[in-house]
Amino acid sequence: MRQGNPGATTRWRLLSFLALLLAFAMVVSACSSDSEEDTTDTTTTAAAGETPGTTAAASTDTASTDTASTDTASTDTTQPGGVCEDGENLVWALAQTPDSLFAPTYFATPEGSGLMGLVYDNLLAITGEGDLVTSAAESWEAVGPTTYVYTLREGMLFSDGTPVTPEDVKFSIDMQSDEAVASKGSFLFENVESVTVDGNDIVVELISADSTWKFIPAHMMTYIVSQADVEANLAAYGTPEHFPLGSGPYMVSEWVPDSHITMVRNPNYGGEAPIFDTLRFPVIPDEQTRFLAMQSAEIDGTFRIPSAALSQWEAIAGINTVPSFIIRGLTIDMDQEPFNDIHVRRALYYATNREGIVTGLFTNQAVPAKELNAPAMYEGVLSADEVAAAYAEIEDFPFDLDKAREELALSSVPDGFSLVINVPEGHGASDSITQSIKDTWGQIGIDVELNLMPGGPRFQLILDHGPDLGVQIIGNLPDVPDPLVLLQLYYASDQAAPGGNNSSNFRDDTIDAMLAEATQSSDPVEAARIGLEIQKLVSEQVPIIPILWSNQQWAYDANWTMDPANGFSNTHVFVEGLHPCG
């Protein structure tokens, strides 16, 4: 079910989420991203605490926002020569074929997350306005700091007509920690003690209080799957060999790798019937070909807009800026020589022209970053002045080649060195950033070789966490609306291990203790302030070089309208926000 509970009178509101979107929109005007290929889809607000005993259910009323929306004129046509009415088809271009539509094995691109959200359902969902509402759950309740109870709606069916059971929900959560499944999102479930079924209720017990958990049932890692179908077809599940089975509004009817994916309405869907009968997703890797297809009305939209061509796309399509708080930067392996030398890390930072990268390559689409989290992630809980003061204390290394040379002269490699950086193929943002640092680092005696490789295998090298990770380019959007998530991913010691994102191998007992205190706090203000202090302390050690913060941008038919979206709502039936009739 996607419509929430019409009889409900309360809503679990993301903590000042709209304020954050508006704040960030003012900082990053028309901000964009090519896409997320290389890491987990992962936070934004400082919603770091929760009051036990609060019950949440969906509401049919939602707050309006002028963030991430484009006002366009309505029209009576949906496709060339078509009539504006239900039953029309949608043609939405993909830049690449998803490797899988099974979240545990592949979830790091708009292609993957956007399409999976059409097939599967979650217990909860995050709307484009930033509300956390019920979906497959009829209601949910935090009965204590570590206990959550979700009541499953009755009568739900998978697209093959089999019932959706509480046992399926339990399995969908438990499998994230199953070594046989090898979920790339297993880190989100490390704090789960147990999942049990009591009648129509699913009870989740956590090991310790966790500020992020309340959002996880809306995350794509908790898409509800059929236990019987996954267990019988695990090796091929969610691929062209065995289509995914879900309870969402659509089902896959055809999948030709590197050509197209077609979906049709799920005849057993229990929610409101979607407007489009058929969804066709042609794969168009070439940016200019996608542009021409949009210009000639061969496609109705796409997730991918090249940063350098934004003005051209604005002339032919509606543009939906999707607040996502994406961080792009570099991690530096602090275990590996010569990167274990603080002077080397400082030299690299000084030699990185963040402002030049933003103004020259991402004009009006990004801002230079100082840390993992954009400031607006905190401003919904703390005042803008307090956040600004905290960010002013973050150790910063503005572009200065003379200072870079001075730091290198103090290091163990004063004459420079060479290194290889793996770059994901077909990813414009990563390519632009690495080309820039190859140039500027070369000017201080550091020879950079750029090794192009497929995005999936490149990221798998990080997850495998072998020795000598060197310098890795990262592009990460938060998994859920909590600023502690990115700090956990990149600064927690237990993430400097196979399956973890901490490719800097940053380890600090004090930071680990602070992270634990913040995530277990029931006071969002306290948690946010701890997060800010963590950022300040970590910056002094230079485990990462943050480069820019950006958003996603989608293109759609200029004659249509599109509802607001955000980096968390796109995993839940993004097509519901499209309105061919205006």
C-alpha positions in Angstrom: 0.0 0.0 0.0 1.3 3.5 -0.8 -1.4 5.8 0.3 -1.0 5.7 4.1 -3.9 5.3 6.5 -6.8 7.6 5.6 -8.2 7.4 9.1 -5.1 8.3 10.9 -4.8 11.7 12.6 -1.1 11.9 13.4 2.1 12.0 11.4 5.6 11.2 12.4 7.3 14.3 11.0 11.0 14.3 10.0 12.6 16.7 12.4 12.4 20.1 10.6 13.1 18.4 7.3 11.4 21.1 5.2 13.5 23.7 7.0 16.6 21.8 6.0 15.6 21.5 2.4 14.8 25.2 2.2 18.0 26.1 3.9 20.1 24.0 1.6 18.2 25.3 -1.4 19.2 28.8 -0.5 22.8 27.7 -0.2 22.9 25.6 -3.4 20.8 27.2 -6.0 19.8 24.7 -8.7 22.3 22.2 -7.3 22.7 18.9 -9.1 24.5 15.6 -9.4 25.2 13.3 -12.3 24.0 10.4 -10.1 25.2 8.1 -7.4 27.1 5.2 -8.8 29.8 4.5 -6.3 28.5 4.2 -2.7 25.5 3.5 -0.6 22.4 5.7 -1.1 22.9 7.2 2.3 21.3 11.6 5.8 20.2 14.9 6.3 18.5 16.2 9.4 19.7 16.1 12.9 16.7 13.9 13.9 19.0 12.1 16.3 16.7 11.3 19.1 13.3 9.8 19.6 10.8 9.8 22.5 9.8 6.3 23.5 6.1 5.6 23.5 5.3 7.8 20.4 2.9 6.2 17.9 3.0 7.2 14.3 0.6 6.6 11.5 0.1 8.1 8.1 -2.0 11.2 7.4 -3.6 12.2 4.1 -2.7 15.8 4.6 0.8 16.9 3.8 2.8 20.1 4.1 3.6 22.0 0.9 7.0 23.2 0.0 8.5 25.2 -2.8 11.8 23.3 -2.7 12.7 20.9 -5.5 9.7 21.8 -7.6 9.3 23.4 -11.0 6.2 25.3 -11.9 5.3 24.5 -15.5 2.2 25.0 -17.6 -0.3 22.2 -17.8 -1.2 20.6 -21.1 -3.7 18.0 -22.4 -1.0 15.8 -24.0 1.1 13.2 -22.3 3.1 11.9 -25.3 3.4 13.0 -28.9 -0.2 12.9 -30.2 -1.5 11.3 -27.0 -4.4 12.4 -24.8 -4.0 13.3 -21.2 -5.8 10.5 -19.3 -5.1 7.5 -17.2 -3.7 4.6 -19.1 -0.9 6.4 -20.9 2.6 4.9 -21.0 5.7 6.5 -19.5 9.1 6.4 -21.2 11.9 7.2 -18.8 15.5 6.9 -20.0 18.2 5.2 -18.0 21.9 5.9 -18.3 22.7 2.3 -17.5 21.1 -1.1 -16.9 20.8 -1.9 -13.2 22.9 -5.0 -12.4 20.0 -6.2 -10.2 16.7 -5.1 -8.8 17.4 -6.8 -5.5 18.5 -4.1 -3.0 20.9 -6.2 -0.9 23.1 -6.8 -4.0 22.7 -3.5 -5.9 21.3 -0.2 -4.7 23.7 2.6 -5.5 22.2 4.4 -8.5 19.0 6.2 -9.4 18.4 3.5 -11.9 18.5 0.8 -9.2 16.7 2.6 -6.4 14.2 4.4 -8.6 13.0 1.2 -10.3 13.0 -1.0 -7.2 10.7 1.4 -5.5 8.1 0.7 -8.2 8.1 -3.0 -7.5 8.5 -3.3 -3.8 6.8 -1.8 -0.8 8.2 -0.8 2.7 6.6 -0.7 6.1 7.1 3.1 6.0 7.8 5.7 3.4 9.3 9.2 3.2 7.2 11.5 1.0 8.6 14.2 -1.3 7.6 16.8 1.4 9.8 15.0 4.0 7.1 13.2 6.0 7.7 9.7 7.4 4.3 7.9 6.8 3.0 4.4 6.9 2.9 2.3 3.8 2.7 -1.5 4.2 2.4 -0.9 7.9 -1.0 0.1 9.2 0.6 1.7 12.2 3.9 1.6 14.1 5.0 2.5 17.6 8.2 2.9 19.5 7.3 1.3 22.8 10.7 1.9 24.3 14.1 3.2 23.4 15.0 -0.2 21.8 11.7 -1.7 20.8 9.6 -0.9 17.7 6.3 -2.6 16.8 4.9 -2.5 13.2 1.4 -3.7 12.4 1.1 -5.1 8.9 -1.9 -4.2 6.8 -4.2 -7.1 6.2 -5.0 -8.5 2.8 -1.8 -7.4 1.0 -0.7 -9.6 -1.9 2.5 -10.0 -4.0 2.1 -9.5 -7.7 1.8 -13.3 -8.2 -1.3 -13.4 -5.9 0.4 -14.9 -2.8 -0.2 -13.1 0.5 2.3 -10.8 2.1 2.8 -12.1 5.6 4.5 -10.8 8.8 7.0 -13.6 8.3 7.9 -12.1 4.9 8.7 -8.8 6.6 10.8 -10.5 9.3 12.7 -12.4 6.6 13.2 -9.2 4.6 15.0 -7.6 7.6 16.8 -10.7 8.8 18.3 -11.5 5.4 20.3 -8.2 5.5 22.5 -9.9 8.1 22.6 -13.3 6.3 26.1 -14.1 5.0 24.5 -16.1 2.2 22.8 -12.9 0.9 25.9 -10.7 1.5 23.9 -7.5 1.7 25.8 -4.3 0.9 23.5 -2.6 3.4 24.2 -5.0 6.3 25.8 -2.1 8.3 22.4 -0.6 8.8 21.3 -3.7 10.7 24.2 -4.3 13.0 22.3 -2.9 15.9 19.3 -5.3 15.4 19.1 -7.8 18.3 16.0 -9.7 17.0 12.9 -9.5 14.8 9.9 -11.5 15.9 6.3 -12.0 14.8 3.3 -11.6 17.1 0.1 -12.1 15.2 0.1 -9.3 12.6 2.8 -7.4 14.4 6.5 -7.3 13.6 8.6 -6.6 16.7 12.1 -5.2 16.2 14.4 -5.2 19.3 17.6 -3.2 19.0 20.8 -3.9 21.0 21.0 -0.2 22.0 19.1 3.0 21.4 19.7 4.2 17.8 18.6 7.5 16.5 18.7 6.3 12.9 16.5 3.2 13.2 13.1 4.9 13.0 13.9 5.7 9.3 15.2 2.3 8.3 11.8 0.8 7.6 11.5 3.4 4.9 14.9 2.5 3.4 15.3 0.4 0.4 17.1 -2.3 2.4 13.8 -3.1 4.0 11.8 -3.6 0.8 9.4 -6.5 1.6 10.2 -9.6 -0.4 8.6 -13.0 -0.6 10.6 -15.4 1.6 9.6 -18.4 -0.5 10.6 -16.7 -3.8 13.9 -15.4 -2.6 15.0 -18.6 -1.0 14.1 -20.6 -4.1 15.9 -18.2 -6.5 18.5 -16.4 -4.5 21.3 -16.7 -7.0 19.3 -15.2 -9.9 16.8 -13.1 -7.9 16.1 -9.6 -9.2 17.8 -10.2 -12.5 16.7 -10.8 -16.1 16.8 -14.5 -15.2 14.3 -14.2 -12.4 12.3 -11.0 -12.1 11.8 -9.5 -8.6 8.5 -10.2 -6.9 6.9 -7.4 -4.8 3.7 -5.8 -3.6 4.3 -2.4 -5.2 2.1 -0.9 -7.9 4.2 -2.3 -10.8 5.8 -5.6 -11.9 8.6 -6.3 -14.3 7.3 -7.8 -17.6 10.4 -7.5 -19.8 14.1 -7.0 -19.2 16.7 -6.9 -21.9 20.1 -5.9 -20.5 21.6 -2.8 -22.0 18.4 -2.3 -24.0 15.3 -1.7 -21.8 13.2 -2.7 -18.9 9.4 -2.7 -19.1 6.9 -2.7 -16.2 3.1 -3.2 -16.1 0.6 -2.6 -13.4 0.5 -5.1 -10.6 -3.0 -6.6 -10.8 -2.9 -7.5 -7.1 -1.8 -4.0 -5.9 -4.0 -2.9 -3.0 -3.4 0.8 -3.2 -4.7 3.5 -5.5 -4.2 2.5 -9.2 -1.2 4.3 -10.7 -1.8 6.7 -13.6 0.5 4.9 -16.1 -0.4 1.5 -17.5 3.0 0.7 -18.7 6.5 2.0 -17.8 9.3 1.6 -20.3 12.9 2.3 -19.3 15.2 2.5 -22.4 18.9 2.4 -21.7 20.6 5.4 -23.3 24.2 5.7 -21.9 25.3 8.5 -24.2 24.5 11.9 -22.8 23.9 13.6 -26.1 21.7 10.8 -27.3 19.5 11.2 -24.1 19.3 14.9 -24.7 18.2 14.5 -28.3 15.6 11.9 -27.2 14.2 14.3 -24.7 14.2 17.1 -27.3 12.3 15.0 -29.8 9.8 13.8 -27.2 11.0 10.2 -27.6 11.3 10.0 -23.8 9.3 11.7 -21.0 12.2 12.1 -18.6 15.4 10.8 -17.1 17.3 10.7 -13.8 20.5 11.8 -15.4 21.4 15.4 -16.4 25.1 16.1 -17.1 26.3 18.9 -15.0 27.9 20.8 -17.8 24.7 20.7 -19.9 22.2 21.9 -17.4 21.3 25.1 -19.2 20.6 23.1 -22.4 18.3 20.8 -20.6 16.5 23.6 -18.9 15.6 24.9 -22.4 13.8 21.7 -23.4 12.5 20.1 -20.2 11.2 20.7 -16.7 13.9 20.2 -14.1 13.2 18.8 -10.7 16.0 19.6 -8.2 16.0 16.8 -5.7 17.6 17.8 -2.4 20.0 14.9 -1.5 23.0 16.5 0.3 25.5 14.5 -1.8 29.1 14.7 -0.6 31.8 14.2 -3.2 35.4 14.0 -2.0 38.4 11.8 -1.4 39.3 9.3 1.3 43.0 8.8 2.2 44.2 5.5 3.6 45.9 6.4 6.9 47.4 2.9 7.2 49.3 3.1 4.0 52.6 4.8 3.3 53.1 7.6 2.5 49.5 8.6 3.4 50.0 7.7 7.0 52.1 11.0 7.2 49.9 13.9 8.2 52.1 16.3 6.1 51.3 14.2 3.0 47.6 14.4 3.7 47.7 18.1 4.3 49.7 18.6 1.1 47.1 16.8 -0.9 44.3 18.9 0.7 46.1 22.2 0.0 46.7 21.0 -3.6 43.0 20.3 -4.2 41.2 23.3 -5.8 37.7 22.8 -4.5 36.6 26.3 -5.5 38.0 25.8 -8.9 36.3 22.5 -9.4 32.9 23.9 -8.3 33.1 27.1 -10.3 34.7 25.6 -13.4 32.9 22.3 -13.6 29.7 22.6 -11.5 28.7 26.2 -11.9 25.5 27.0 -9.9 25.1 23.3 -9.2 27.3 22.7 -6.1 29.2 24.5 -3.4 32.7 23.7 -1.9 32.4 21.3 1.0 34.2 21.5 4.4 33.0 18.2 5.8 30.8 15.1 5.0 27.6 16.8 6.2 26.3 20.0 4.6 25.5 22.6 7.3 21.8 22.5 6.5 21.7 19.0 7.9 21.9 20.5 11.4 19.9 23.7 11.0 16.6 22.1 11.5 17.6 21.3 15.1 20.2 24.0 15.9 20.2 27.7 15.0 21.9 28.7 11.8 24.3 30.9 13.8 25.3 28.0 16.0 25.9 25.7 13.0 27.8 28.4 11.1 30.1 29.0 14.2 30.7 25.2 14.4 31.6 25.0 10.8 34.0 27.9 11.1 36.0 25.8 13.6 36.5 22.9 11.2 40.1 22.7 10.1 40.3 23.9 6.5 43.0 23.8 3.9 42.2 26.3 1.1 43.8 25.8 -2.3 47.4 27.0 -2.0 50.2 25.2 -3.9 53.0 27.0 -2.0 51.6 25.7 1.3 51.1 22.2 -0.3 54.8 22.2 -1.3 55.8 23.3 2.2 53.8 20.4 3.8 55.3 17.9 1.3 58.8 19.2 2.1 58.2 18.3 5.8 57.0 14.8 4.9 58.7 11.4 4.3 58.4 12.0 0.5 59.6 15.6 0.0 60.3 14.9 -3.7 56.9 13.6 -4.4 55.5 10.2 -5.3 53.1 8.5 -7.7 49.7 6.9 -7.1 46.7 5.3 -8.9 43.1 6.5 -8.4 40.3 4.2 -9.6 37.6 6.2 -11.4 34.2 4.8 -12.2 33.5 4.7 -15.9 30.8 6.8 -17.3 30.5 9.0 -14.2 31.0 12.6 -15.2 31.3 14.1 -11.8 34.0 11.7 -10.7 35.9 12.1 -14.0 35.9 15.9 -13.7 37.1 15.9 -10.1 39.9 13.4 -10.7 41.1 15.2 -13.8 41.3 18.4 -11.8 43.3 16.8 -8.9 45.6 15.0 -11.4 46.5 18.5 -12.7 47.0 20.3 -9.4 48.6 17.5 -7.5 51.0 17.1 -10.4 52.2 20.7 -9.9 53.6 19.7 -6.5 55.4 16.5 -7.7 52.6 14.0 -7.2 52.0 11.9 -10.3 48.4 10.6 -10.5 47.4 7.8 -12.9 43.6 7.6 -13.4 42.4 4.0 -13.8 38.9 3.8 -15.3 36.9 0.8 -14.2 33.2 -0.2 -13.9 31.5 1.5 -10.9 30.3 -1.6 -9.2 33.6 -3.4 -9.1 35.3 -0.2 -8.1 33.1 0.3 -5.1 33.5 -3.4 -4.2 37.2 -2.8 -3.8 36.3 -0.4 -1.0 33.9 -2.9 0.6 36.4 -5.7 0.3 38.7 -3.5 2.3 42.0 -5.0 1.3 45.3 -3.4 2.1 46.6 -0.2 0.4 43.3 1.5 -0.5 45.3 4.7 -1.3 43.1 7.6 -2.4 39.5 6.8 -3.2 36.9 9.1 -4.8 33.6 9.0 -3.0 30.1 10.2 -3.8 27.6 9.5 -1.1 24.1 10.6 -0.2 22.8 9.8 3.2 20.7 6.7 3.7 18.3 8.3 6.1 17.5 11.8 7.5 20.1 11.7 10.4 23.4 13.5 10.1 25.1 10.8 12.2 24.9 8.3 9.4 27.7 9.6 7.3 29.9 10.2 10.4 29.3 6.6 11.3 30.1 5.3 7.8 33.4 7.2 7.4 34.7 7.8 11.0 33.7 4.7 13.0 36.5 2.2 13.6 34.2 -0.8 13.0 33.7 0.6 9.4 37.4 0.2 8.7 36.9 -3.4 7.9 35.5 -5.6 5.2 32.0 -4.4 4.3 32.6 -1.0 5.7 32.8 2.4 4.0 35.7 3.8 6.1 38.3 3.6 3.3 40.5 6.1 5.2 41.0 3.5 7.9 40.4 6.3 10.4 40.3 4.9 13.9 39.9 7.0 17.1 38.6 5.7 20.4 37.4 9.1 21.4 35.4 9.6 18.2 33.9 6.1 18.6 32.7 6.9 22.1 31.2 10.2 20.9 29.4 8.5 18.0 28.0 5.9 20.5 26.8 8.7 22.8 25.2 10.7 20.0 23.3 7.8 18.4 22.0 6.6 21.7 20.8 10.0 22.8 17.1 10.8 23.0 17.9 14.5 22.7 18.3 15.6 19.1 19.9 18.9 20.1 22.6 17.0 22.2 23.2 14.5 19.4 23.5 17.3 16.8 26.1 19.2 18.9 28.1 16.0 19.4 28.0 15.5 15.6 29.4 19.0 15.1 32.2 18.4 17.6 33.1 15.1 15.9 33.4 16.9 12.6 35.8 19.5 14.1 38.0 16.9 15.8 38.2 14.6 12.8 39.1 17.4 10.4 42.4 18.0 12.3 43.6 14.5 11.2 42.6 14.9 7.5 41.2 11.4 6.8 39.1 12.8 3.9 39.3 15.7 1.5 35.7 17.0 1.1 35.3 18.7 -2.3 31.7 19.6 -2.9 28.0 19.2 -1.8 25.4 18.8 -4.5 21.9 17.5 -5.2 20.3 15.4 -7.9 18.4 16.8 -10.8 15.8 15.0 -13.0 14.4 16.1 -16.3 10.7 15.6 -17.3 8.4 16.7 -20.0 8.2 20.5 -19.9 4.4 20.3 -20.4 4.0 18.2 -17.3 4.3 19.1 -13.6 6.2 17.1 -11.0 5.8 17.1 -7.2 8.7 17.8 -4.8 11.1 14.9 -4.2 14.1 14.3 -2.0 16.9 11.9 -1.8 14.8 9.6 0.3 11.5 9.7 -1.4 12.8 8.5 -4.8 13.0 4.9 -3.5 9.2 4.9 -3.2 7.2 5.1 -6.4 8.8 8.2 -8.0 6.2 8.2 -10.8 3.4 9.1 -8.4 4.9 12.7 -8.5 4.5 13.0 -12.3 1.4 14.8 -13.6 0.9 14.7 -17.4 -2.3 16.7 -17.0 -0.7 19.4 -15.0 
